Amino acid sequence: MTIIKLGATDSTNSYLKRLQTTESVEDFTTVIAEKQTHGRGQMGAEWESQASKNLTFSVFKDLSDFSLETTFGISLAVSLAIRKALQSFLIPQLSVKWPNDILSVDKKICGVLIENVIKQNTITGSIIGIGLNVNQVAFDDLPRASSLKVITGTLFDLDEVAHAILNQLKVHFDLLKRGEFTALKADYESCLFRKNKPSTFKDAEGSLFSGFIKGVSNFGNLQVLVEDNIIKEFDLKEVSLMY
């Protein structure tokens, strides 16, 4: 496994993408930056992180010999790998907020940005960007954010946490490669944030509505029980969970 450590870069995902244009990148090549100047999250959001306090890294996963029926399997493997790794450090009350934020005690501690590499209409790989709040303790104007240190009171070794996540990524992608999509999906749904609890959502037009999260489709759409006992499916652009 190749690990590239940087003092600073614009975005570890962008760095890996650029690297791919100039050379052949090996499976599980990892880029770790002490600081990102333009870290990116879901839907174009910026990922803010204090330098040297947290983990901001990206992993290239070669998928050329995978048989993927749906790209959502990638998100399942990544979410569950991070959760499993954090369980080994005794981080409490871990859940996955759809599609792949990791929460502890209902606070966001980790965000994921997956960018697939597509050649000739086939996914040949993924660049998996992970931002994990580890030793940062101040989160100005981010009331729903937290870190491993805030939650546990423990100072963590960044390299140790990164290696635990990388090891679990290998385990979970191996499960995906072996065709364990259904088992991964069931595991994911079992730890889904606010599943079967009354929740408020905002649709693409900004209107609020109530419902109960029931699960996810094989393609990663959120399944919500709404009025009249109807289950509706939403993709990431169509709905956001208010909490």
WOFEN-V304275 format. One record per helix or strand of 3 or more residues. SS is the DSSP state (A for helix, B for strand). FROM is the first residue (numbers start at 1). LEN is the number of residues. If there is no record, write none. Layout:
# WOFEN-V304275
((SS;FROM;LEN) (SS;FROM;LEN))
This chain:
# WOFEN-V304275
((B;3;7) (A;12;11) (B;30;7) (A;42;3) (B;55;8) (A;72;16) (B;94;4) (B;101;4) (B;107;13) (B;122;11) (A;148;5) (A;158;20) (A;181;10) (B;198;6) (B;208;9) (B;222;5) (A;227;3) (B;230;5) (B;239;4))
